[in-house]
């Protein structure tokens, strides 16, 4: 059983930056993918970025070149550096841990980008 806790959300003007962090409550296995998803009101949860235990990254087209995902395997954390934020990025952002047996989700952190 793993709990994920996100932090770093907030209100920022368009063009600004935020860094989200997610900490796992305990150590995780070496075969996994950690990532960030987001959900805006009335919309489905969508993938933002993922990073595998081997360091392979994947980004949604909408955030490529603006967001950077990273992880610290020793600390069991994953971060999302968000630059050049747009109002369209406004959503609740969720940390995700995917392992062979299933998925774990954080409680979400609100990101609001004003015009």
C-alpha atoms as a printed R data frame, in Angstrom:
    type eleno elety resid chain resno       x      y       z
1   ATOM     1    CA   UNK     A     1   0.000  0.000   0.000
2   ATOM     2    CA   UNK     A     2   1.385  3.356  -1.102
3   ATOM     3    CA   UNK     A     3   0.031  6.834  -0.490
4   ATOM     4    CA   UNK     A     4   0.924  9.687  -2.825
5   ATOM     5    CA   UNK     A     5   0.837 13.299  -1.702
6   ATOM     6    CA   UNK     A     6   1.042 16.188  -4.151
7   ATOM     7    CA   UNK     A     7   2.158 19.710  -3.379
8   ATOM     8    CA   UNK     A     8   3.083 22.900  -5.177
9   ATOM     9    CA   UNK     A     9  -0.170 23.867  -6.819
10  ATOM    10    CA   UNK     A    10  -1.465 27.391  -6.746
11  ATOM    11    CA   UNK     A    11  -2.514 30.446  -8.687
12  ATOM    12    CA   UNK     A    12  -0.212 31.870 -11.315
13  ATOM    13    CA   UNK     A    13  -0.480 34.321 -14.185
14  ATOM    14    CA   UNK     A    14  -0.240 33.157 -17.765
15  ATOM    15    CA   UNK     A    15   3.390 32.796 -18.727
16  ATOM    16    CA   UNK     A    16   4.421 31.981 -15.192
17  ATOM    17    CA   UNK     A    17   5.843 28.827 -13.679
18  ATOM    18    CA   UNK     A    18   5.016 26.313 -10.996
19  ATOM    19    CA   UNK     A    19   6.658 23.152  -9.777
20  ATOM    20    CA   UNK     A    20   4.565 20.257  -8.558
21  ATOM    21    CA   UNK     A    21   5.983 17.563  -6.333
22  ATOM    22    CA   UNK     A    22   4.699 14.164  -5.336
23  ATOM    23    CA   UNK     A    23   6.036 12.035  -2.525
24  ATOM    24    CA   UNK     A    24   5.333  8.360  -2.012
25  ATOM    25    CA   UNK     A    25   4.748  7.200   1.532
26  ATOM    26    CA   UNK     A    26   7.217  4.388   1.237
27  ATOM    27    CA   UNK     A    27   9.741  2.876  -1.119
28  ATOM    28    CA   UNK     A    28   8.442  1.439  -4.344
29  ATOM    29    CA   UNK     A    29   9.639 -1.289  -6.642
30  ATOM    30    CA   UNK     A    30  12.113 -0.756  -9.425
31  ATOM    31    CA   UNK     A    31   9.642 -1.571 -12.193
32  ATOM    32    CA   UNK     A    32   7.200  1.301 -12.341
33  ATOM    33    CA   UNK     A    33   6.050  4.438 -14.061
34  ATOM    34    CA   UNK     A    34   5.292  7.678 -12.250
35  ATOM    35    CA   UNK     A    35   3.401 10.478 -13.829
36  ATOM    36    CA   UNK     A    36   1.088 13.415 -13.709
37  ATOM    37    CA   UNK     A    37  -2.464 13.570 -14.937
38  ATOM    38    CA   UNK     A    38  -4.887 16.444 -14.829
39  ATOM    39    CA   UNK     A    39  -8.612 16.922 -14.836
40  ATOM    40    CA   UNK     A    40 -10.460 20.113 -15.622
41  ATOM    41    CA   UNK     A    41 -14.127 20.571 -14.681
42  ATOM    42    CA   UNK     A    42 -16.371 18.643 -17.023
43  ATOM    43    CA   UNK     A    43 -13.477 16.882 -18.707
44  ATOM    44    CA   UNK     A    44 -11.883 13.464 -18.517
45  ATOM    45    CA   UNK     A    45  -8.665 12.972 -16.655
46  ATOM    46    CA   UNK     A    46  -5.823 13.211 -19.143
47  ATOM    47    CA   UNK     A    47  -2.180 12.298 -19.190
48  ATOM    48    CA   UNK     A    48   0.261 15.158 -18.781
49  ATOM    49    CA   UNK     A    49   3.609 13.427 -18.471
50  ATOM    50    CA   UNK     A    50   5.108 10.146 -17.339
51  ATOM    51    CA   UNK     A    51   8.557  8.916 -16.471
52  ATOM    52    CA   UNK     A    52   9.520  5.284 -16.134
53  ATOM    53    CA   UNK     A    53  11.880  3.760 -13.622
54  ATOM    54    CA   UNK     A    54  14.361  3.603 -16.484
55  ATOM    55    CA   UNK     A    55  14.059  7.322 -17.171
56  ATOM    56    CA   UNK     A    56  11.960  7.210 -20.315
57  ATOM    57    CA   UNK     A    57   9.598 10.188 -20.535
58  ATOM    58    CA   UNK     A    58   6.345 10.798 -22.314
59  ATOM    59    CA   UNK     A    59   4.501 14.101 -22.650
60  ATOM    60    CA   UNK     A    60   1.136 15.185 -23.885
61  ATOM    61    CA   UNK     A    61   1.471 17.213 -27.063
62  ATOM    62    CA   UNK     A    62  -0.102 20.191 -25.328
63  ATOM    63    CA   UNK     A    63   2.733 20.475 -22.804
64  ATOM    64    CA   UNK     A    64   5.773 19.437 -24.825
65  ATOM    65    CA   UNK     A    65   8.520 21.997 -24.559
66  ATOM    66    CA   UNK     A    66   6.905 23.651 -21.545
67  ATOM    67    CA   UNK     A    67   6.747 20.961 -18.866
68  ATOM    68    CA   UNK     A    68   9.547 18.769 -17.576
69  ATOM    69    CA   UNK     A    69   9.011 15.657 -15.495
70  ATOM    70    CA   UNK     A    70  11.722 14.245 -13.277
71  ATOM    71    CA   UNK     A    71  12.071 11.720 -10.503
72  ATOM    72    CA   UNK     A    72  14.316 10.902  -7.618
73  ATOM    73    CA   UNK     A    73  14.264  7.167  -7.128
74  ATOM    74    CA   UNK     A    74  16.140  7.345  -3.845
75  ATOM    75    CA   UNK     A    75  13.574  9.744  -2.400
76  ATOM    76    CA   UNK     A    76  10.551  8.134  -4.059
77  ATOM    77    CA   UNK     A    77   9.440 11.438  -5.510
78  ATOM    78    CA   UNK     A    78   8.379 12.786  -8.860
79  ATOM    79    CA   UNK     A    79   8.222 16.427  -9.886
80  ATOM    80    CA   UNK     A    80   6.707 18.419 -12.697
81  ATOM    81    CA   UNK     A    81   8.289 21.713 -13.664
82  ATOM    82    CA   UNK     A    82   5.701 23.752 -15.511
83  ATOM    83    CA   UNK     A    83   6.817 26.781 -17.486
84  ATOM    84    CA   UNK     A    84   5.005 29.156 -19.812
85  ATOM    85    CA   UNK     A    85   1.714 28.258 -18.210
86  ATOM    86    CA   UNK     A    86  -1.489 28.903 -20.091
87  ATOM    87    CA   UNK     A    87  -5.070 29.274 -18.852
88  ATOM    88    CA   UNK     A    88  -5.788 25.959 -20.582
89  ATOM    89    CA   UNK     A    89  -3.478 24.299 -18.062
90  ATOM    90    CA   UNK     A    90  -5.933 25.054 -15.268
91  ATOM    91    CA   UNK     A    91  -6.948 21.769 -13.669
92  ATOM    92    CA   UNK     A    92  -6.524 19.530 -10.691
93  ATOM    93    CA   UNK     A    93  -3.235 17.714 -11.131
94  ATOM    94    CA   UNK     A    94  -2.899 14.167  -9.870
95  ATOM    95    CA   UNK     A    95   0.211 12.175  -9.176
96  ATOM    96    CA   UNK     A    96   0.148  8.609 -10.433
97  ATOM    97    CA   UNK     A    97   2.202  5.551  -9.673
98  ATOM    98    CA   UNK     A    98   1.772  2.601 -12.007
99  ATOM    99    CA   UNK     A    99   3.134 -0.759 -10.993
100 ATOM   100    CA   UNK     A   100   2.563 -4.262 -12.260
101 ATOM   101    CA   UNK     A   101  -0.382 -4.815  -9.927
102 ATOM   102    CA   UNK     A   102  -2.186 -1.558 -10.638
103 ATOM   103    CA   UNK     A   103  -2.309  2.174 -10.046
104 ATOM   104    CA   UNK     A   104  -2.018  4.492  -7.075
105 ATOM   105    CA   UNK     A   105  -3.305  8.057  -7.132
106 ATOM   106    CA   UNK     A   106  -2.707 11.151  -5.095
107 ATOM   107    CA   UNK     A   107  -5.481 13.407  -3.846
108 ATOM   108    CA   UNK     A   108  -4.766 16.117  -6.388
109 ATOM   109    CA   UNK     A   109  -3.502 19.670  -6.252
110 ATOM   110    CA   UNK     A   110  -5.185 22.637  -7.901
111 ATOM   111    CA   UNK     A   111  -3.374 24.643 -10.543
112 ATOM   112    CA   UNK     A   112  -5.076 27.812 -11.712
113 ATOM   113    CA   UNK     A   113  -3.610 29.953 -14.469
114 ATOM   114    CA   UNK     A   114  -5.136 33.382 -14.855
115 ATOM   115    CA   UNK     A   115  -5.294 35.473 -18.008
